């Protein structure tokens, strides 16, 4: 009798976990197109990121479109193109990003809009590492820093 009760409790717990997992995973956004106003999420700061270029005051960049270097995001290359208008970073476009595997697509769809939004808000490459996308975050900082250096 104890075994039957234990098995029933185990099945109930497993079912509850499966339900919770399906509800929490429905928050993933579509990969394409990237939303213009991404939803903020919890992030962590990485100490292993390349040193970013930091704008000291608003309006310090030269207007134009600049393409950053291609950086290795472990699961594929990542490269950004930035738009500077009125001396400010106004847009970040992803020319390349990891997308050949399902996991890469999931991470990119989650992390890249956050990184884009943070860079525009910070007006620099000094952005937080997105949890679960450490390599993509590092590659983003590297490519963005390269583009911002050209605009300086």
C-alpha positions in Angstrom: 0.0 0.0 0.0 2.9 2.3 0.8 4.4 1.7 -2.6 1.2 2.7 -4.3 0.8 5.9 -2.4 4.5 6.7 -3.0 4.1 6.1 -6.7 1.0 8.2 -6.9 2.8 11.1 -5.1 5.7 10.8 -7.5 3.4 10.9 -10.5 1.6 14.0 -9.2 4.9 15.7 -8.5 6.2 14.8 -12.0 3.0 16.1 -13.6 3.2 19.4 -11.6 6.8 19.9 -12.7 5.9 19.2 -16.4 3.1 21.7 -16.2 5.3 24.3 -14.5 8.0 23.8 -17.1 5.6 24.2 -20.0 4.1 27.4 -18.5 7.5 29.0 -17.8 9.0 28.1 -21.3 6.2 29.9 -23.1 7.9 33.2 -22.5 10.4 32.7 -25.3 10.0 35.2 -28.1 10.2 34.5 -31.8 13.6 34.7 -33.4 12.6 36.8 -36.4 12.1 39.7 -36.7 13.8 41.1 -33.5 11.3 43.3 -31.7 12.1 47.0 -31.6 11.3 47.2 -27.9 12.4 44.0 -26.1 11.1 42.8 -22.8 13.6 43.3 -20.0 14.6 40.1 -18.1 16.9 39.2 -15.2 20.6 39.4 -16.1 23.9 38.9 -14.5 27.2 40.6 -14.9 30.2 38.7 -16.2 33.7 39.4 -15.1 35.2 37.7 -18.2 33.8 40.0 -20.8 36.1 42.1 -23.0 36.6 45.7 -21.9 33.9 47.7 -23.5 34.1 51.1 -25.1 32.3 53.6 -22.9 30.9 56.9 -24.2 31.7 59.7 -21.7 29.0 62.1 -22.8 25.9 61.9 -25.0 26.5 62.9 -28.6 30.2 61.9 -28.7 30.0 59.7 -31.8 30.3 60.6 -35.5 27.1 60.2 -37.4 27.0 57.2 -39.8 26.6 53.5 -40.1 29.5 51.4 -38.8 30.0 47.6 -39.0 31.7 45.9 -36.1 34.2 43.0 -36.4 32.9 39.5 -36.5 33.3 37.8 -33.1 33.2 34.1 -32.1 30.1 33.4 -30.0 31.1 29.7 -29.6 28.0 28.4 -31.5 28.7 30.7 -34.5 29.8 34.2 -35.5 28.2 37.3 -34.3 28.5 40.7 -36.0 26.6 44.0 -35.5 26.1 47.1 -37.5 25.3 50.3 -35.6 23.6 53.6 -36.6 24.7 56.8 -35.1 22.5 59.8 -35.4 23.0 63.2 -33.7 26.1 61.7 -32.1 24.1 59.0 -30.3 23.7 55.3 -30.8 20.2 54.9 -32.2 20.1 51.3 -33.6 22.0 48.0 -33.5 21.4 45.5 -36.3 22.6 41.9 -36.1 24.3 41.0 -39.4 25.3 37.5 -38.1 24.4 35.6 -35.0 24.4 31.9 -34.0 21.3 30.3 -35.5 22.1 26.9 -37.0 20.9 24.8 -34.1 17.6 24.9 -32.2 19.4 25.8 -29.0 21.4 28.6 -30.7 18.1 30.0 -32.1 16.5 29.9 -28.7 19.4 31.7 -27.0 19.7 34.3 -29.8 16.0 35.1 -29.8 16.1 35.6 -26.0 19.5 37.4 -25.6 20.0 39.6 -28.7 17.0 42.0 -28.2 18.1 42.5 -24.6 21.7 43.3 -25.6 20.5 45.7 -28.3 18.2 47.5 -25.9 20.9 47.8 -23.2 23.5 49.1 -25.6 21.2 51.8 -26.9 20.2 52.8 -23.3 23.9 52.8 -22.2 25.2 54.5 -25.3 28.1 52.2 -25.1 29.2 48.6 -25.1 29.1 48.5 -21.3 26.1 46.0 -21.0 25.3 43.2 -18.6 25.9 39.6 -19.7 22.6 37.9 -20.4 22.3 34.9 -18.2 22.4 31.7 -20.3 24.1 33.6 -23.2 27.5 34.3 -21.9 29.4 33.6 -25.2 26.9 35.6 -27.2 27.1 38.5 -24.8 30.8 38.6 -24.9 30.8 38.4 -28.7 28.2 41.2 -28.8 30.4 43.4 -26.6 33.4 42.7 -28.8 31.7 43.5 -32.1 29.9 46.5 -30.7 33.1 47.9 -29.2 34.7 47.6 -32.6 31.9 49.5 -34.3 31.9 52.2 -31.6 35.6 52.7 -31.9 35.1 53.5 -35.6 32.4 56.0 -34.7 34.6 57.7 -32.0 
